[in-house]
Amino acid sequence: MGNLAKRFATAGVLVPLVLLAIYADPTPISVTALAVLAAVFGYDEWLRMALPVREDDGAWSLRIPGATLCALVVVLSVVFGPLDALTPLWTLATLLLPSIVLFRRAALAEAGRHMAVALAGLSYVGLLLSPLALFKAEGRPDLLVMTLCLAFFSDTVAYFFGRFWGKRKLYEAVSPKKTRAGAVGGLVGGVLATTVVGAAWIVPELPVGPAVGLGIAGSVAGQIGDLVESMAKRTFGVKDSGHLLPGHGGVLDRIDGLLFVGPVVYWFFVLSGY
């Protein structure tokens, strides 16, 4: 099976699963569960990329507590709200993970890097992923659907613009395949998502002007998110974050842009009051 066929096959499983979680379950449990799974696997991929496991350094000892804390970021944000949950949780994480690193004697030479990577993963994966669960928990599944469409439309339209008109590279030092034409296409896709899917359909209370601005901001954020993961993979010397999703690579490879889009959309609506 070719890579494109694998991508479609994976999407054929994931898309109905996500839609069922959003629309078939009236509670936020299913969406939260999917976000927790993404957080756990994403954090584990982050550690595996940054800290390749060797039998003699005990790097595995960070995986279970780190992934558990990452899952708690999502769950406690839903239960108590992001502002009330995160301060005590981050305090616990900042006490626990460096303590684990401290007593891994075989890895003391790289302890500072391991501590930084373990803590950074909580923000990069858990914190940025939590708004996707908050949309449903706060009774706004429409915003979750629009957010997913924003990330997907931006990525898809960018691909076609880059394929047909892409000549000048966007940021070759980080991602050699991305082009400036693709970046423009991403903006077009983002605006289509927030105006056609959003303002004109599932979020009718959103005026067209702010919808255009949100589409541009969300697309820019998503493209930066994509570049950030590419930067990390280049730094860590890996091609894909993992192999869990056939045709896509790892979980982080699939949600890299979405990690940056979700918070932009969430806080736009929290602060604007639409």
SESE-372082 format. One record per residue (C-alpha): chain; residue number from 1; x, y, z; residue in three letters. Coordinates in Angstrom, 1 decimal. Layout:
BEGIN
<vexti=A; paro=NUM; X=X; Y=Y; Z=Z; seke=ALA> $
...
This chain:
BEGIN
<vexti=A; paro=1; X=0.0; Y=0.0; Z=0.0; seke=MET> $
<vexti=A; paro=2; X=1.4; Y=3.4; Z=-1.0; seke=GLY> $
<vexti=A; paro=3; X=1.9; Y=6.2; Z=1.5; seke=ASN> $
<vexti=A; paro=4; X=-1.1; Y=8.2; Z=0.2; seke=LEU> $
<vexti=A; paro=5; X=-3.3; Y=5.2; Z=0.5; seke=ALA> $
<vexti=A; paro=6; X=-2.1; Y=4.6; Z=4.0; seke=LYS> $
<vexti=A; paro=7; X=-2.9; Y=8.2; Z=4.9; seke=ARG> $
<vexti=A; paro=8; X=-6.5; Y=7.9; Z=3.6; seke=PHE> $
<vexti=A; paro=9; X=-7.0; Y=4.6; Z=5.4; seke=ALA> $
<vexti=A; paro=10; X=-5.8; Y=6.1; Z=8.7; seke=THR> $
<vexti=A; paro=11; X=-8.0; Y=9.1; Z=8.1; seke=ALA> $
<vexti=A; paro=12; X=-10.9; Y=6.8; Z=7.4; seke=GLY> $
<vexti=A; paro=13; X=-10.6; Y=5.4; Z=10.9; seke=VAL> $
<vexti=A; paro=14; X=-9.7; Y=8.5; Z=12.8; seke=LEU> $
<vexti=A; paro=15; X=-12.3; Y=11.0; Z=11.3; seke=VAL> $
<vexti=A; paro=16; X=-15.4; Y=8.9; Z=12.1; seke=PRO> $
<vexti=A; paro=17; X=-14.0; Y=8.2; Z=15.5; seke=LEU> $
<vexti=A; paro=18; X=-13.5; Y=11.9; Z=16.3; seke=VAL> $
<vexti=A; paro=19; X=-17.0; Y=12.8; Z=14.9; seke=LEU> $
<vexti=A; paro=20; X=-18.6; Y=10.1; Z=17.0; seke=LEU> $
<vexti=A; paro=21; X=-16.9; Y=11.5; Z=20.1; seke=ALA> $
<vexti=A; paro=22; X=-18.0; Y=15.0; Z=19.3; seke=ILE> $
<vexti=A; paro=23; X=-21.6; Y=14.4; Z=18.3; seke=TYR> $
<vexti=A; paro=24; X=-22.7; Y=10.9; Z=19.6; seke=ALA> $
<vexti=A; paro=25; X=-21.6; Y=11.4; Z=23.2; seke=ASP> $
<vexti=A; paro=26; X=-23.5; Y=14.3; Z=24.8; seke=PRO> $
<vexti=A; paro=27; X=-20.9; Y=14.3; Z=27.6; seke=THR> $
<vexti=A; paro=28; X=-17.3; Y=15.6; Z=27.3; seke=PRO> $
<vexti=A; paro=29; X=-16.0; Y=12.1; Z=28.3; seke=ILE> $
<vexti=A; paro=30; X=-15.2; Y=10.8; Z=24.8; seke=SER> $
<vexti=A; paro=31; X=-13.5; Y=13.9; Z=23.5; seke=VAL> $
<vexti=A; paro=32; X=-11.5; Y=14.2; Z=26.7; seke=THR> $
<vexti=A; paro=33; X=-10.5; Y=10.5; Z=26.4; seke=ALA> $
<vexti=A; paro=34; X=-9.2; Y=11.0; Z=22.8; seke=LEU> $
<vexti=A; paro=35; X=-7.3; Y=14.1; Z=24.0; seke=ALA> $
<vexti=A; paro=36; X=-5.8; Y=12.2; Z=26.8; seke=VAL> $
<vexti=A; paro=37; X=-4.7; Y=9.4; Z=24.5; seke=LEU> $
<vexti=A; paro=38; X=-3.1; Y=12.0; Z=22.1; seke=ALA> $
<vexti=A; paro=39; X=-1.4; Y=13.6; Z=25.1; seke=ALA> $
<vexti=A; paro=40; X=0.0; Y=10.3; Z=26.4; seke=VAL> $
<vexti=A; paro=41; X=1.3; Y=9.1; Z=23.1; seke=PHE> $
<vexti=A; paro=42; X=2.5; Y=12.5; Z=22.0; seke=GLY> $
<vexti=A; paro=43; X=4.4; Y=13.0; Z=25.2; seke=TYR> $
<vexti=A; paro=44; X=6.0; Y=9.5; Z=24.9; seke=ASP> $
<vexti=A; paro=45; X=7.0; Y=10.3; Z=21.3; seke=GLU> $
<vexti=A; paro=46; X=8.5; Y=13.6; Z=22.5; seke=TRP> $
<vexti=A; paro=47; X=10.7; Y=11.8; Z=25.1; seke=LEU> $
<vexti=A; paro=48; X=11.6; Y=9.0; Z=22.7; seke=ARG> $
<vexti=A; paro=49; X=12.8; Y=11.6; Z=20.1; seke=MET> $
<vexti=A; paro=50; X=14.7; Y=13.8; Z=22.5; seke=ALA> $
<vexti=A; paro=51; X=16.0; Y=11.1; Z=24.9; seke=LEU> $
<vexti=A; paro=52; X=16.7; Y=7.9; Z=23.0; seke=PRO> $
<vexti=A; paro=53; X=16.3; Y=5.1; Z=25.6; seke=VAL> $
<vexti=A; paro=54; X=19.4; Y=3.2; Z=26.5; seke=ARG> $
<vexti=A; paro=55; X=19.4; Y=0.3; Z=28.9; seke=GLU> $
<vexti=A; paro=56; X=22.0; Y=1.8; Z=31.1; seke=ASP> $
<vexti=A; paro=57; X=20.6; Y=5.3; Z=31.7; seke=ASP> $
<vexti=A; paro=58; X=17.1; Y=4.6; Z=32.9; seke=GLY> $
<vexti=A; paro=59; X=15.5; Y=7.1; Z=30.5; seke=ALA> $
<vexti=A; paro=60; X=12.3; Y=4.9; Z=30.7; seke=TRP> $
<vexti=A; paro=61; X=11.8; Y=6.2; Z=34.3; seke=SER> $
<vexti=A; paro=62; X=10.5; Y=9.5; Z=33.0; seke=LEU> $
<vexti=A; paro=63; X=8.0; Y=8.1; Z=30.5; seke=ARG> $
<vexti=A; paro=64; X=5.3; Y=6.9; Z=32.9; seke=ILE> $
<vexti=A; paro=65; X=5.3; Y=9.8; Z=35.4; seke=PRO> $
<vexti=A; paro=66; X=5.7; Y=12.3; Z=32.5; seke=GLY> $
<vexti=A; paro=67; X=2.9; Y=10.9; Z=30.4; seke=ALA> $
<vexti=A; paro=68; X=0.6; Y=10.6; Z=33.5; seke=THR> $
<vexti=A; paro=69; X=1.2; Y=14.3; Z=34.3; seke=LEU> $
<vexti=A; paro=70; X=0.5; Y=15.2; Z=30.6; seke=CYS> $
<vexti=A; paro=71; X=-2.8; Y=13.3; Z=30.8; seke=ALA> $
<vexti=A; paro=72; X=-3.6; Y=15.1; Z=34.0; seke=LEU> $
<vexti=A; paro=73; X=-3.1; Y=18.5; Z=32.3; seke=VAL> $
<vexti=A; paro=74; X=-5.9; Y=17.7; Z=30.0; seke=VAL> $
<vexti=A; paro=75; X=-8.2; Y=16.0; Z=32.6; seke=VAL> $
<vexti=A; paro=76; X=-7.8; Y=18.6; Z=35.3; seke=LEU> $
<vexti=A; paro=77; X=-8.2; Y=21.5; Z=32.9; seke=SER> $
<vexti=A; paro=78; X=-11.6; Y=20.0; Z=31.9; seke=VAL> $
<vexti=A; paro=79; X=-12.7; Y=19.3; Z=35.5; seke=VAL> $
<vexti=A; paro=80; X=-11.5; Y=22.5; Z=37.3; seke=PHE> $
<vexti=A; paro=81; X=-10.8; Y=24.9; Z=34.4; seke=GLY> $
<vexti=A; paro=82; X=-7.4; Y=25.7; Z=32.9; seke=PRO> $
<vexti=A; paro=83; X=-6.5; Y=28.6; Z=35.2; seke=LEU> $
<vexti=A; paro=84; X=-7.4; Y=26.8; Z=38.4; seke=ASP> $
<vexti=A; paro=85; X=-5.8; Y=23.4; Z=37.5; seke=ALA> $
<vexti=A; paro=86; X=-2.5; Y=24.4; Z=36.0; seke=LEU> $
<vexti=A; paro=87; X=-0.7; Y=26.2; Z=38.8; seke=THR> $
<vexti=A; paro=88; X=-0.8; Y=23.3; Z=41.3; seke=PRO> $
<vexti=A; paro=89; X=-0.2; Y=20.7; Z=38.6; seke=LEU> $
<vexti=A; paro=90; X=2.8; Y=22.6; Z=37.2; seke=TRP> $
<vexti=A; paro=91; X=4.2; Y=22.9; Z=40.7; seke=THR> $
<vexti=A; paro=92; X=3.9; Y=19.1; Z=41.2; seke=LEU> $
<vexti=A; paro=93; X=5.5; Y=18.5; Z=37.8; seke=ALA> $
<vexti=A; paro=94; X=8.4; Y=20.8; Z=38.6; seke=THR> $
<vexti=A; paro=95; X=9.0; Y=19.0; Z=41.9; seke=LEU> $
<vexti=A; paro=96; X=8.6; Y=15.5; Z=40.6; seke=LEU> $
<vexti=A; paro=97; X=10.3; Y=15.2; Z=37.2; seke=LEU> $
<vexti=A; paro=98; X=13.6; Y=16.9; Z=38.3; seke=PRO> $
<vexti=A; paro=99; X=13.6; Y=14.7; Z=41.4; seke=SER> $
<vexti=A; paro=100; X=13.4; Y=11.6; Z=39.1; seke=ILE> $
<vexti=A; paro=101; X=16.2; Y=13.0; Z=37.0; seke=VAL> $
<vexti=A; paro=102; X=18.4; Y=13.7; Z=40.1; seke=LEU> $
<vexti=A; paro=103; X=18.5; Y=10.1; Z=41.1; seke=PHE> $
<vexti=A; paro=104; X=19.3; Y=8.6; Z=37.7; seke=ARG> $
<vexti=A; paro=105; X=23.0; Y=8.3; Z=38.3; seke=ARG> $
<vexti=A; paro=106; X=23.8; Y=6.8; Z=35.0; seke=ALA> $
<vexti=A; paro=107; X=22.5; Y=9.8; Z=33.2; seke=ALA> $
<vexti=A; paro=108; X=23.9; Y=12.6; Z=35.4; seke=LEU> $
<vexti=A; paro=109; X=26.1; Y=13.9; Z=32.6; seke=ALA> $
<vexti=A; paro=110; X=22.9; Y=14.9; Z=30.7; seke=GLU> $
<vexti=A; paro=111; X=20.6; Y=15.5; Z=33.6; seke=ALA> $
<vexti=A; paro=112; X=20.0; Y=19.2; Z=32.9; seke=GLY> $
<vexti=A; paro=113; X=18.9; Y=18.4; Z=29.3; seke=ARG> $
<vexti=A; paro=114; X=16.7; Y=15.5; Z=30.4; seke=HIS> $
<vexti=A; paro=115; X=15.0; Y=17.7; Z=33.0; seke=MET> $
<vexti=A; paro=116; X=14.4; Y=20.5; Z=30.5; seke=ALA> $
<vexti=A; paro=117; X=13.0; Y=18.0; Z=27.9; seke=VAL> $
<vexti=A; paro=118; X=10.7; Y=16.3; Z=30.4; seke=ALA> $
<vexti=A; paro=119; X=9.2; Y=19.6; Z=31.6; seke=LEU> $
<vexti=A; paro=120; X=9.0; Y=21.2; Z=28.1; seke=ALA> $
<vexti=A; paro=121; X=7.0; Y=18.3; Z=26.9; seke=GLY> $
<vexti=A; paro=122; X=4.2; Y=19.0; Z=29.4; seke=LEU> $
<vexti=A; paro=123; X=3.7; Y=22.5; Z=27.9; seke=SER> $
<vexti=A; paro=124; X=4.3; Y=21.5; Z=24.3; seke=TYR> $
<vexti=A; paro=125; X=1.9; Y=18.5; Z=24.3; seke=VAL> $
<vexti=A; paro=126; X=-0.4; Y=18.7; Z=27.4; seke=GLY> $
<vexti=A; paro=127; X=-1.0; Y=22.4; Z=27.7; seke=LEU> $
<vexti=A; paro=128; X=-1.4; Y=23.0; Z=24.0; seke=LEU> $
<vexti=A; paro=129; X=-3.7; Y=20.0; Z=23.6; seke=LEU> $
<vexti=A; paro=130; X=-6.1; Y=20.8; Z=26.5; seke=SER> $
<vexti=A; paro=131; X=-8.2; Y=23.4; Z=24.6; seke=PRO> $
<vexti=A; paro=132; X=-9.5; Y=20.7; Z=22.3; seke=LEU> $
<vexti=A; paro=133; X=-11.1; Y=18.9; Z=25.2; seke=ALA> $
<vexti=A; paro=134; X=-12.2; Y=22.2; Z=26.8; seke=LEU> $
<vexti=A; paro=135; X=-14.4; Y=23.1; Z=23.7; seke=PHE> $
<vexti=A; paro=136; X=-16.6; Y=20.1; Z=24.3; seke=LYS> $
<vexti=A; paro=137; X=-16.5; Y=20.4; Z=28.1; seke=ALA> $
<vexti=A; paro=138; X=-17.7; Y=24.0; Z=27.9; seke=GLU> $
<vexti=A; paro=139; X=-20.6; Y=23.2; Z=25.5; seke=GLY> $
<vexti=A; paro=140; X=-19.0; Y=24.4; Z=22.3; seke=ARG> $
<vexti=A; paro=141; X=-18.5; Y=21.4; Z=20.0; seke=PRO> $
<vexti=A; paro=142; X=-19.0; Y=23.7; Z=17.1; seke=ASP> $
<vexti=A; paro=143; X=-15.8; Y=25.5; Z=17.9; seke=LEU> $
<vexti=A; paro=144; X=-14.0; Y=22.2; Z=18.1; seke=LEU> $
<vexti=A; paro=145; X=-15.2; Y=21.2; Z=14.7; seke=VAL> $
<vexti=A; paro=146; X=-14.2; Y=24.6; Z=13.3; seke=MET> $
<vexti=A; paro=147; X=-10.8; Y=24.3; Z=14.9; seke=THR> $
<vexti=A; paro=148; X=-10.2; Y=20.9; Z=13.3; seke=LEU> $
<vexti=A; paro=149; X=-11.4; Y=22.2; Z=9.9; seke=CYS> $
<vexti=A; paro=150; X=-9.0; Y=25.2; Z=10.3; seke=LEU> $
<vexti=A; paro=151; X=-6.0; Y=23.0; Z=10.8; seke=ALA> $
<vexti=A; paro=152; X=-7.1; Y=20.5; Z=8.1; seke=PHE> $
<vexti=A; paro=153; X=-8.0; Y=23.1; Z=5.5; seke=PHE> $
<vexti=A; paro=154; X=-4.9; Y=25.1; Z=6.1; seke=SER> $
<vexti=A; paro=155; X=-2.7; Y=22.1; Z=5.7; seke=ASP> $
<vexti=A; paro=156; X=-4.5; Y=20.7; Z=2.7; seke=THR> $
<vexti=A; paro=157; X=-4.8; Y=23.9; Z=0.7; seke=VAL> $
<vexti=A; paro=158; X=-1.1; Y=24.7; Z=1.5; seke=ALA> $
<vexti=A; paro=159; X=-0.2; Y=21.3; Z=0.1; seke=TYR> $
<vexti=A; paro=160; X=-1.9; Y=22.0; Z=-3.3; seke=PHE> $
<vexti=A; paro=161; X=-0.6; Y=25.6; Z=-3.6; seke=PHE> $
<vexti=A; paro=162; X=2.9; Y=24.4; Z=-2.8; seke=GLY> $
<vexti=A; paro=163; X=2.6; Y=21.5; Z=-5.3; seke=ARG> $
<vexti=A; paro=164; X=1.4; Y=23.6; Z=-8.2; seke=PHE> $
<vexti=A; paro=165; X=3.0; Y=27.0; Z=-7.6; seke=TRP> $
<vexti=A; paro=166; X=5.6; Y=26.5; Z=-5.0; seke=GLY> $
<vexti=A; paro=167; X=9.1; Y=27.6; Z=-6.2; seke=LYS> $
<vexti=A; paro=168; X=10.6; Y=29.8; Z=-3.4; seke=ARG> $
<vexti=A; paro=169; X=11.3; Y=28.0; Z=-0.2; seke=LYS> $
<vexti=A; paro=170; X=9.6; Y=29.2; Z=3.0; seke=LEU> $
<vexti=A; paro=171; X=12.2; Y=28.2; Z=5.6; seke=TYR> $
<vexti=A; paro=172; X=14.6; Y=25.7; Z=4.0; seke=GLU> $
<vexti=A; paro=173; X=16.8; Y=25.4; Z=7.1; seke=ALA> $
<vexti=A; paro=174; X=13.9; Y=23.9; Z=9.0; seke=VAL> $
<vexti=A; paro=175; X=11.6; Y=22.3; Z=6.4; seke=SER> $
<vexti=A; paro=176; X=13.0; Y=22.0; Z=2.9; seke=PRO> $
<vexti=A; paro=177; X=9.7; Y=21.1; Z=1.3; seke=LYS> $
<vexti=A; paro=178; X=7.6; Y=24.0; Z=2.5; seke=LYS> $
<vexti=A; paro=179; X=7.2; Y=26.9; Z=0.1; seke=THR> $
<vexti=A; paro=180; X=6.0; Y=30.5; Z=0.2; seke=ARG> $
<vexti=A; paro=181; X=3.1; Y=29.6; Z=-2.1; seke=ALA> $
<vexti=A; paro=182; X=2.2; Y=26.8; Z=0.2; seke=GLY> $
<vexti=A; paro=183; X=2.1; Y=29.3; Z=3.1; seke=ALA> $
<vexti=A; paro=184; X=-0.2; Y=31.6; Z=1.2; seke=VAL> $
<vexti=A; paro=185; X=-2.4; Y=28.6; Z=0.4; seke=GLY> $
<vexti=A; paro=186; X=-2.5; Y=27.8; Z=4.1; seke=GLY> $
<vexti=A; paro=187; X=-3.9; Y=31.3; Z=4.8; seke=LEU> $
<vexti=A; paro=188; X=-6.6; Y=30.7; Z=2.2; seke=VAL> $
<vexti=A; paro=189; X=-7.5; Y=27.4; Z=3.7; seke=GLY> $
<vexti=A; paro=190; X=-7.7; Y=28.9; Z=7.2; seke=GLY> $
<vexti=A; paro=191; X=-10.0; Y=31.7; Z=6.1; seke=VAL> $
<vexti=A; paro=192; X=-12.2; Y=29.3; Z=4.2; seke=LEU> $
<vexti=A; paro=193; X=-12.6; Y=27.2; Z=7.4; seke=ALA> $
<vexti=A; paro=194; X=-13.5; Y=30.1; Z=9.7; seke=THR> $
<vexti=A; paro=195; X=-15.8; Y=31.9; Z=7.2; seke=THR> $
<vexti=A; paro=196; X=-17.5; Y=29.1; Z=5.2; seke=VAL> $
<vexti=A; paro=197; X=-17.5; Y=26.4; Z=7.8; seke=VAL> $
<vexti=A; paro=198; X=-17.5; Y=28.8; Z=10.8; seke=GLY> $
<vexti=A; paro=199; X=-19.3; Y=32.1; Z=10.3; seke=ALA> $
<vexti=A; paro=200; X=-21.6; Y=30.9; Z=7.5; seke=ALA> $
<vexti=A; paro=201; X=-22.6; Y=27.6; Z=9.0; seke=TRP> $
<vexti=A; paro=202; X=-21.8; Y=26.2; Z=12.4; seke=ILE> $
<vexti=A; paro=203; X=-20.8; Y=29.4; Z=14.2; seke=VAL> $
<vexti=A; paro=204; X=-23.3; Y=32.0; Z=12.9; seke=PRO> $
<vexti=A; paro=205; X=-22.7; Y=34.4; Z=15.8; seke=GLU> $
<vexti=A; paro=206; X=-19.2; Y=35.0; Z=14.5; seke=LEU> $
<vexti=A; paro=207; X=-19.0; Y=38.1; Z=12.2; seke=PRO> $
<vexti=A; paro=208; X=-17.2; Y=37.7; Z=8.9; seke=VAL> $
<vexti=A; paro=209; X=-14.5; Y=40.3; Z=9.7; seke=GLY> $
<vexti=A; paro=210; X=-13.4; Y=38.6; Z=12.9; seke=PRO> $
<vexti=A; paro=211; X=-13.7; Y=35.2; Z=11.2; seke=ALA> $
<vexti=A; paro=212; X=-11.3; Y=36.3; Z=8.5; seke=VAL> $
<vexti=A; paro=213; X=-8.8; Y=37.6; Z=11.2; seke=GLY> $
<vexti=A; paro=214; X=-9.2; Y=34.3; Z=13.1; seke=LEU> $
<vexti=A; paro=215; X=-8.6; Y=32.3; Z=10.0; seke=GLY> $
<vexti=A; paro=216; X=-5.4; Y=34.1; Z=9.2; seke=ILE> $
<vexti=A; paro=217; X=-4.1; Y=34.0; Z=12.9; seke=ALA> $
<vexti=A; paro=218; X=-5.0; Y=30.3; Z=13.2; seke=GLY> $
<vexti=A; paro=219; X=-3.4; Y=29.4; Z=9.9; seke=SER> $
<vexti=A; paro=220; X=-0.2; Y=31.3; Z=10.9; seke=VAL> $
<vexti=A; paro=221; X=-0.2; Y=29.5; Z=14.2; seke=ALA> $
<vexti=A; paro=222; X=-0.7; Y=26.1; Z=12.6; seke=GLY> $
<vexti=A; paro=223; X=2.1; Y=26.6; Z=10.1; seke=GLN> $
<vexti=A; paro=224; X=4.4; Y=27.7; Z=12.9; seke=ILE> $
<vexti=A; paro=225; X=3.4; Y=24.6; Z=14.9; seke=GLY> $
<vexti=A; paro=226; X=4.3; Y=22.5; Z=11.9; seke=ASP> $
<vexti=A; paro=227; X=7.7; Y=24.2; Z=11.6; seke=LEU> $
<vexti=A; paro=228; X=8.3; Y=23.9; Z=15.3; seke=VAL> $
<vexti=A; paro=229; X=7.9; Y=20.1; Z=15.2; seke=GLU> $
<vexti=A; paro=230; X=10.1; Y=20.0; Z=12.1; seke=SER> $
<vexti=A; paro=231; X=12.8; Y=22.0; Z=14.0; seke=MET> $
<vexti=A; paro=232; X=12.6; Y=19.6; Z=16.9; seke=ALA> $
<vexti=A; paro=233; X=12.9; Y=16.5; Z=14.7; seke=LYS> $
<vexti=A; paro=234; X=15.8; Y=18.0; Z=12.9; seke=ARG> $
<vexti=A; paro=235; X=17.5; Y=18.8; Z=16.2; seke=THR> $
<vexti=A; paro=236; X=16.9; Y=15.2; Z=17.5; seke=PHE> $
<vexti=A; paro=237; X=17.9; Y=13.6; Z=14.2; seke=GLY> $
<vexti=A; paro=238; X=14.6; Y=11.8; Z=13.4; seke=VAL> $
<vexti=A; paro=239; X=12.4; Y=11.7; Z=10.4; seke=LYS> $
<vexti=A; paro=240; X=9.1; Y=11.0; Z=12.1; seke=ASP> $
<vexti=A; paro=241; X=8.0; Y=11.4; Z=15.7; seke=SER> $
<vexti=A; paro=242; X=6.8; Y=7.8; Z=15.7; seke=GLY> $
<vexti=A; paro=243; X=5.1; Y=5.1; Z=13.7; seke=HIS> $
<vexti=A; paro=244; X=1.7; Y=4.7; Z=15.3; seke=LEU> $
<vexti=A; paro=245; X=-0.3; Y=6.2; Z=12.4; seke=LEU> $
<vexti=A; paro=246; X=0.4; Y=4.6; Z=9.1; seke=PRO> $
<vexti=A; paro=247; X=1.1; Y=7.1; Z=6.4; seke=GLY> $
<vexti=A; paro=248; X=1.4; Y=10.0; Z=8.9; seke=HIS> $
<vexti=A; paro=249; X=4.2; Y=8.8; Z=11.2; seke=GLY> $
<vexti=A; paro=250; X=3.5; Y=9.5; Z=14.9; seke=GLY> $
<vexti=A; paro=251; X=0.8; Y=11.3; Z=16.8; seke=VAL> $
<vexti=A; paro=252; X=2.9; Y=14.5; Z=16.9; seke=LEU> $
<vexti=A; paro=253; X=3.4; Y=14.4; Z=13.2; seke=ASP> $
<vexti=A; paro=254; X=-0.4; Y=14.5; Z=12.8; seke=ARG> $
<vexti=A; paro=255; X=-1.3; Y=17.1; Z=15.4; seke=ILE> $
<vexti=A; paro=256; X=1.8; Y=19.4; Z=15.2; seke=ASP> $
<vexti=A; paro=257; X=-0.2; Y=22.3; Z=13.6; seke=GLY> $
<vexti=A; paro=258; X=-3.3; Y=21.6; Z=15.7; seke=LEU> $
<vexti=A; paro=259; X=-1.4; Y=22.0; Z=18.9; seke=LEU> $
<vexti=A; paro=260; X=-0.9; Y=25.7; Z=18.0; seke=PHE> $
<vexti=A; paro=261; X=-4.3; Y=26.3; Z=16.4; seke=VAL> $
<vexti=A; paro=262; X=-6.4; Y=25.0; Z=19.3; seke=GLY> $
<vexti=A; paro=263; X=-5.2; Y=27.6; Z=21.9; seke=PRO> $
<vexti=A; paro=264; X=-5.5; Y=30.5; Z=19.4; seke=VAL> $
<vexti=A; paro=265; X=-9.2; Y=29.6; Z=18.6; seke=VAL> $
<vexti=A; paro=266; X=-10.0; Y=28.9; Z=22.3; seke=TYR> $
<vexti=A; paro=267; X=-8.6; Y=32.1; Z=23.7; seke=TRP> $
<vexti=A; paro=268; X=-10.0; Y=34.1; Z=20.8; seke=PHE> $
<vexti=A; paro=269; X=-13.5; Y=33.1; Z=21.8; seke=PHE> $
<vexti=A; paro=270; X=-12.8; Y=33.4; Z=25.6; seke=VAL> $
<vexti=A; paro=271; X=-11.5; Y=36.9; Z=25.3; seke=LEU> $
<vexti=A; paro=272; X=-13.8; Y=38.1; Z=22.5; seke=SER> $
<vexti=A; paro=273; X=-17.1; Y=36.8; Z=24.0; seke=GLY> $
<vexti=A; paro=274; X=-18.5; Y=35.6; Z=20.7; seke=TYR> $
